[in-house]
Amino acid sequence: MIRIVALAGMVGYAFAASTTYWEIHNYQEFLKGKLEGLSLSRDGRLSLAPRTQTLYTSDQPVIWSLAPGPDASVYVATGHRGQIYRVDASGASALVWTAPEPEVFALAAGPDGALYAGTSPDGKIYQIRGNSAQEYFRPASKYIWCLVWGSDGALYAGTGDEGKVFRITGPQVGELWYETGQRHVTALAFDSQQRLLVGTEPNGILYRVLGKERAFVLHDAVMPEIRAIVPTADGGLYVATLGGAFGRKPAGAQAAVSAAGTTPMVSTTTTTITVTEDGASAQQGLEIKPKAEAPKPAAASASTAPATSTTPLVDYSAGLDRSSILRIHPDQLVETLWVSKEENVYDLVLQGGKLFFSTDAQGRIYRLEDDRKATLLVETSEGETTRLWPSAQAILAATSHAAKLLRLTEQVGDRGSYESAVHDAGAAARWGRIRWVAELAPGTRLVFRTRSGNSAKPDKTWSEWSDPIEQSDSLIPSPNARYIQWKAEFAGQGGRSPVLDSVTVAYLPQNSPPAVKSITVSAQAATVQTKAASSTSTATAAYTITVTDTGDAPVSSSGVPTQVVSRPSSGQLVVSWTAEDSDSDKLIYSLYFRGEEEREWKLLKKDTLEATHSFDADALADGRYFFRVVASDAPSNPPEAARTADLVSTPVLIDNTPPRLTLGSPRREAGELELEVEVMDETSVVKRAEASLDAGPWMALAVVDGVADSRRERFRLRLRQAFGSEHVLVVRAFDAAGNVGLAKLVLR
């Protein structure tokens, strides 16, 4: 049994020589952390966010739509019970009406003082006065996605799943105004000249409808859906598109949608909703559909099929743009203002000459600055911010996954905090100093705290948050560990805020030992002559064996686990190895060997930077040998911190001696010659024997016991030959190392 000797110099808690720095200083890095009451500029600066107040909280999972109510109140349509509430400026709420259908996707306040609601999946529009409602119009469509009032006093409805726009002029009085040929009409608006704008899905086409069944395509978006349209006073438009990272599954894939009663069933993490006629919803979110060829227009009729497409969404194109915000100028030139590969944009609103938009990533709300850079204004920490609504002095934001109505004021909040992402030092580390670059306005304050642990996610095994760190370039008080996290606490005064630009954490990671992964022993380009039964070939005797750090030895075809290296004609043996260091330290190596019967390792090469060594093969006599490689990271570390690791090969058989052949006495009987040959090798297994008569083709000899698997074997030759004259019989035998032994017999 071979004992592997480990010579690794283990230092109890050795740290690397080089200090490492973890720095956060730009937008993308700060975005990985958690913002609470803070804004993040595109330049990567953190400051206090506008004050955000929770105006209303519902027990429903989502708010689908908003509409203005009397006395600065707002109507809120929630899902999935089809309920509409009125919320006043103080946050007091009252249930206005519950629809027979489970979803109210669209609300519009009428010029007559009534509220109009579009329900799904039965596609009805209701007129609501006080707490009573009556059916106003039924367009015979599955969904009512959007409602908007025109200056002509008519109500326009965008529907699905046949992508039609209806113009409604009175109770049960309406007509098909424009048929898009798309699956869904997802957005409606009027431009500054009171021309109807229609956004669609799944081809992302934006239309300007000029009259009944007359339209002009303003833009054919790259993404499947036009989500929101905001006209500007100069005749231009802001447009939100989304769905770019989604596509259809291959043909035959079916959506797995299940529903019971009115309880929503969540089947994926995408923001897709599917509503069935029994009142169930498949996802708490907005409907996003893939780009596909639009279906042929169908006649308006009541549909009873479920709304789920037979080719559902699948996010199979990671890295593509998910959503974008476009500016369509009055001359119809299109400019891309914002694009994201991670977030879906849901709504747009203009307030005070600034464009605000909301997304699904932590319910974020952004403000687009004049330089076309988006500032992360508020991170609501909700699932999605589904709707934005401009009020007199604030912006209202509706969220999903916890149906809330938030109010964003222009006044900056007094407090906020930023919690960084967890940083992995790669190994236990000694923490150094934390430094930051910040601007402190008079009366404002910025302090830091740190915590550390050895689990990837902070849990009860982590240290508590440290006491406040008020001065930059202070030592981190958290205990040494592999993971670290910091938190910045902002305090403002009088509308002024601290501004944080960058944070740097210095640490010295524990020095990890290197690892020797494999050892390979080979002979350089040796040549031996081998012959099959009827052919001659030249074979390279560079018989190569490899041992890995698993310690498992390969088994040769003869069943002998010991590896064999043949005698090279060049007289060189090459030992090479692979090693790695997780700290990327520079490594040096020492190579040792010892024979199977020897006790001590002999040094072949010391402190080499090369991962290979060659030497004269004759320096090792026949026998079994082990090779050992010791790797050290000493070039990159002080002596007390350097680490080593080693690996020992499985036995390597060196065989330079050919086998010996002993020919028995030939026997002749009935015209047949029979000859037995005994082959013996001192070191390796005998592989085969062959014979040639009068320099003719080589003939394989049969093994007497049936298998050539030992260092002593007997072979038998039978020849049918006329022996009236003299003949020469040559027999040769091969060992496992490719050495050849020869013997000659003269027959008369």
C-alpha positions, -999 to 999 in steps of 0.1 A, spaced: 0 0 0 14 34 -10 13 61 17 10 96 3 31 120 23 18 155 27 45 182 32 21 212 31 34 238 56 1 248 72 1 281 90 -28 284 115 -45 315 100 -21 327 73 -31 358 54 -21 367 18 6 393 12 -15 416 -10 -43 438 3 -75 435 -18 -101 463 -23 -138 461 -28 -150 494 -43 -185 506 -52 -184 538 -72 -208 536 -102 -245 532 -110 -244 495 -118 -226 486 -86 -248 507 -63 -279 492 -81 -269 457 -67 -277 469 -31 -310 478 -14 -322 514 -14 -346 527 12 -356 563 9 -327 570 -14 -323 581 -50 -295 569 -73 -283 592 -102 -270 578 -134 -236 592 -124 -236 568 -94 -244 592 -66 -267 583 -37 -289 609 -20 -322 612 -1 -352 605 -23 -385 624 -24 -406 617 5 -428 587 -2 -461 582 17 -483 551 17 -517 567 9 -537 534 6 -532 497 12 -555 470 0 -558 434 8 -558 427 -29 -526 417 -47 -525 443 -74 -538 477 -86 -546 477 -123 -558 512 -130 -563 547 -116 -587 575 -125 -593 610 -111 -622 614 -87 -639 644 -72 -623 667 -46 -587 655 -54 -596 619 -48 -586 590 -70 -604 558 -81 -584 526 -77 -592 494 -95 -578 463 -77 -575 427 -86 -586 399 -86 -620 406 -72 -630 433 -95 -633 459 -68 -631 497 -72 -623 520 -43 -623 558 -39 -593 572 -20 -593 608 -8 -563 631 -3 -560 620 33 -558 583 24 -593 574 36 -608 548 13 -643 535 5 -655 507 -17 -674 521 -46 -684 490 -65 -676 453 -71 -678 441 -107 -693 407 -116 -661 400 -135 -628 394 -116 -606 421 -132 -610 458 -139 -581 466 -161 -593 501 -173 -609 531 -156 -619 565 -172 -636 595 -156 -663 608 -178 -671 644 -186 -705 637 -172 -691 630 -137 -696 593 -140 -668 567 -137 -665 541 -165 -649 507 -159 -638 481 -184 -640 445 -170 -625 412 -181 -627 385 -191 -663 390 -202 -654 423 -219 -680 448 -205 -680 485 -199 -699 498 -169 -711 533 -160 -708 539 -123 -726 567 -104 -723 568 -67 -723 532 -56 -745 518 -84 -735 507 -118 -751 497 -151 -738 480 -182 -729 508 -206 -716 489 -236 -706 453 -245 -681 452 -274 -682 414 -277 -645 412 -269 -626 391 -243 -607 419 -226 -611 457 -221 -575 468 -217 -578 506 -220 -604 534 -220 -600 571 -230 -623 600 -236 -621 620 -268 -627 657 -273 -657 646 -294 -675 634 -263 -671 597 -272 -655 570 -252 -629 549 -270 -621 513 -258 -591 492 -267 -598 455 -266 -584 420 -270 -580 393 -280 -589 406 -315 -572 439 -313 -601 463 -319 -609 499 -310 -645 508 -304 -661 543 -303 -690 545 -279 -713 575 -279 -740 564 -255 -755 535 -235 -754 505 -258 -745 528 -287 -711 522 -302 -693 510 -333 -661 493 -344 -638 522 -351 -606 505 -361 -595 469 -364 -557 467 -360 -552 430 -370 -532 426 -338 -541 404 -308 -545 433 -283 -549 470 -281 -527 478 -251 -526 516 -250 -548 545 -261 -542 583 -260 -549 615 -279 -521 637 -292 -520 675 -291 -542 677 -322 -567 653 -307 -558 624 -330 -563 589 -316 -531 570 -309 -533 532 -306 -506 509 -292 -508 472 -299 -493 437 -293 -478 413 -304 -460 433 -332 -455 464 -312 -472 487 -338 -482 523 -329 -510 537 -350 -524 572 -355 -561 567 -363 -573 594 -386 -609 583 -388 -631 552 -390 -610 524 -404 -583 549 -414 -549 548 -397 -512 556 -403 -484 535 -387 -463 559 -366 -438 533 -355 -432 496 -357 -413 488 -325 -386 462 -321 -403 449 -290 -437 431 -290 -458 455 -270 -466 492 -268 -472 496 -231 -478 533 -226 -482 565 -247 -477 601 -233 -483 630 -258 -463 662 -255 -475 697 -262 -453 701 -292 -469 672 -310 -444 646 -300 -448 614 -280 -431 594 -253 -437 556 -258 -429 527 -235 -423 493 -252 -416 460 -236 -414 422 -240 -381 421 -258 -365 392 -239 -395 369 -243 -404 346 -272 -427 317 -279 -420 281 -270 -416 256 -299 -448 244 -315 -466 219 -293 -457 235 -260 -488 243 -240 -493 267 -211 -499 251 -178 -527 272 -165 -549 260 -136 -576 280 -118 -602 274 -91 -628 299 -81 -614 334 -80 -580 325 -65 -550 335 -87 -526 307 -96 -490 318 -101 -473 297 -127 -442 316 -137 -421 345 -125 -428 366 -155 -453 395 -153 -480 377 -173 -517 376 -164 -542 351 -178 -578 355 -170 -604 327 -176 -641 330 -177 -646 314 -143 -628 344 -127 -594 330 -121 -561 347 -129 -529 330 -136 -504 357 -126 -502 388 -104 -488 411 -130 -493 427 -164 -498 408 -196 -467 406 -217 -469 387 -250 -443 377 -275 -437 392 -309 -454 371 -335 -473 374 -368 -506 391 -362 -536 368 -367 -561 376 -394 -589 399 -382 -619 380 -369 -655 390 -367 -665 406 -334 -682 379 -313 -684 367 -278 -656 343 -271 -657 314 -247 -622 301 -252 -597 307 -224 -574 336 -228 -542 317 -225 -522 313 -257 -512 278 -268 -477 291 -273 -468 307 -240 -440 330 -231 -405 317 -222 -375 338 -214 -350 320 -236 -329 350 -249 -311 363 -219 -291 394 -227 -316 410 -250 -333 443 -243 -364 438 -222 -379 472 -225 -373 507 -237 -386 543 -237 -388 561 -271 -392 598 -280 -412 602 -312 -406 637 -324 -433 658 -343 -415 650 -375 -418 613 -367 -381 607 -360 -376 581 -333 -351 585 -305 -343 558 -279 -340 575 -244 -337 545 -222 -333 508 -226 -329 479 -201 -320 442 -202 -332 436 -167 -363 456 -161 -398 459 -177 -412 494 -179 -449 496 -171 -460 533 -172 -450 568 -181 -462 602 -168 -452 638 -174 -450 660 -144 -435 695 -142 -418 690 -176 -401 658 -164 -408 623 -176 -412 597 -149 -415 560 -155 -420 528 -134 -407 493 -137 -410 458 -122 -375 457 -105 -382 463 -68 -411 485 -79 -387 512 -91 -397 547 -102 -372 567 -124 -370 603 -135 -355 610 -169 -332 640 -168 -326 666 -195 -293 649 -204 -313 617 -212 -299 600 -181 -324 582 -158 -322 588 -121 -335 560 -99 -359 582 -79 -375 557 -55 -372 520 -49 -406 511 -34 -395 475 -27 -428 462 -40 -431 436 -67 -440 461 -95 -451 497 -99 -479 491 -123 -494 526 -127 -483 563 -123 -507 592 -120 -500 629 -119 -518 649 -92 -517 686 -83 -486 684 -61 -473 649 -63 -471 617 -83 -493 587 -73 -478 553 -78 -498 520 -78 -480 487 -70 -486 450 -72 -480 419 -51 -491 442 -23 -517 466 -37 -506 500 -24 -511 536 -35 -480 557 -28 -476 594 -30 -443 609 -41 -438 645 -30 -413 670 -42 -399 674 -7 -368 654 1 -372 629 29 -354 632 62 -339 597 64 -328 569 42 -304 540 41 -284 519 16 -275 483 23 -248 470 0 -248 436 -16 -228 409 3 -192 407 -8 -173 374 -9 -136 377 0 -131 342 -13 -117 330 20 -116 341 56 -103 377 55 -88 402 79 -108 435 75 -89 467 71 -104 502 67 -136 515 52 -133 547 32 -159 568 14 -162 599 -7 -193 620 2 -206 656 3 -222 667 35 -245 698 34 -248 718 66 -269 699 92 -267 666 73 -251 633 86 -238 601 70 -227 571 91 -217 536 82 -221 502 99 -206 468 89 -213 431 96 -196 399 86 -202 361 85 -192 329 69 -225 320 52 -233 334 18 -265 350 30 -267 371 62 -284 350 89 -283 346 127 -248 333 124 -235 367 112 -223 393 135 -246 422 145 -244 455 127 -215 474 142 -217 506 161 -218 537 138 -187 545 119 -187 583 114 -152 590 100 -139 578 67 -107 557 68 -118 540 100 -109 504 109 -137 479 103 -148 466 137 -166 434 124 -149 400 130 -127 383 105 -148 362 81 -153 354 45 -183 376 38 -189 413 46 -217 439 41 -219 476 49 -248 499 54 -249 537 50 -275 557 70 -284 592 56 -299 620 77 -310 652 60 -321 686 72 -342 713 57 -345 696 24 -308 691 22 -292 656 17 -258 640 21 -245 627 -13 -224 595 -14 -201 590 -44 -180 559 -35 -172 534 -8 -140 512 -5 -134 483 18 -98 471 23 -91 435 34 -64 409 35 -78 375 25 -66 343 41 -39 327 19 -54 296 4 -30 267 -5 -23 258 -41 -35 226 -55 -15 201 -77 -42 187 -100 -24 161 -120 10 145 -128 19 131 -162 50 109 -170 59 102 -206 88 91 -228 99 113 -256 95 101 -292 108 66 -289 103 42 -318 99 4 -318 91 -21 -345 58 -39 -342 41 -63 -366 7 -77 -367 0 -111 -382 4 -100 -418 17 -64 -418 47 -43 -406 42 -10 -388 63 15 -369 49 26 -335 59 55 -313 69 43 -278 58 75 -261 36 55 -238 20 82 -215 3 78 -181 -15 104 -161 -24 104 -124 -50 129 -111 -55 143 -76 -83 118 -70 -56 92 -63 -72 67 -86 -49 47 -108 -59 37 -143 -61 0 -151 -43 -13 -182 -59 -35 -207 -40 -65 -193 -56 -59 -159 -24 -46 -142 -30 -14 -123 6 -3 -124 14 22 -152 42 15 -176 67 38 -194 86 24 -224 123 28 -232 126 59 -253 151 60 -282 159 96 -272 168 85 -237 146 111 -219 117 108 -195 94 138 -191 75 145 -159 49 173 -162 21 185 -139 -7 210 -136 -14 232 -105 -35 261 -97 -39 287 -69 -73 302 -60 -56 335 -50 -37 337 -83 -4 336 -65 28 328 -84 39 292 -78 72 274 -76 77 236 -77 99 209 -64 100 174 -79 109 142 -60 110 105 -68 115 72 -49 115 35 -58 89 12 -46 112 -5 -21 128 29 -10 117 49 20 129 84 14 122 109 -14 150 120 -36 151 155 -51 151 158 -89 144 195 -93 141 223 -67 122 256 -68 115 256 -105 89 279 -121 83 254 -149 57 227 -146 78 201 -164 111 184 -160 130 159 -182 160 137 -174 180 107 -187 158 76 -186 189 55 -179 192 72 -146 165 50 -133 169 12 -134 140 -11 -142 114 -10 -114 84 8 -100 87 45 -91 66 72 -76 69 109 -85 59 137 -61 53 174 -69 53 200 -42 38 234 -51 44 265 -30 30 301 -33 61 315 -15 69 340 -44 37 359 -36 37 356 2 59 362 32 76 331 46 52 328 76 21 329 53 33 308 24 13 276 18 23 244 0 5 214 -14 17 181 -30 5 152 -51 21 117 -55 17 97 -86 5 62 -88 33 36 -94 52 42 -127 69 12 -142 102 18 -158 112 -11 -181 143 -9 -203 150 -46 -206 135 -68 -233 120 -102 -224 140 -134 -227 128 -162 -250 135 -199 -245 126 -221 -274 116 -257 -268 124 -287 -290 104 -287 -321 81 -317 -327 72 -330 -361 42 -352 -367 22 -359 -399 37 -330 -417 31 -305 -389 56 -287 -368 48 -278 -332 70 -255 -311 66 -241 -276 82 -209 -265 87 -197 -230 89 -159 -225 100 -142 -193 104 -106 -184 119 -93 -152 98 -61 -149 66 -60 -169 39 -82 -183 45 -102 -215 20 -90 -240 23 -112 -271 47 -134 -293 50 -137 -330 70 -159 -354 84 -155 -390 95 -183 -413 122 -175 -437 117 -138 -432 80 -142 -442 50 -125 -426 47 -125 -389 23 -151 -374 8 -147 -339 15 -174 -314 -12 -188 -292 -10 -184 -254 -10 -217 -237 -31 -207 -208 -53 -185 -230 -44 -150 -216 -11 -131 -217 -12 -115 -183 20 -123 -164 58 -118 -166 62 -155 -176 41 -169 -204 42 -200 -227 33 -197 -264 26 -225 -289 33 -225 -327 19 -250 -352 31 -250 -388 21 -272 -418 52 -270 -439 74 -293 -460 107 -295 -444 128 -311 -471 153 -282 -469 168 -258 -443 145 -231 -429 150 -202 -404 123 -195 -378 125 -162 -359 104 -157 -328 99 -123 -311 80 -113 -279 68 -80 -266 65 -68 -230 41 -42 -218 67 -15 -222 72 -23 -259 106 -39 -254 112 -67 -279 131 -100 -273 142 -122 -303 152 -159 -307 162 -179 -338 158 -215 -346 172 -233 -377 151 -261 -390 165 -289 -412 
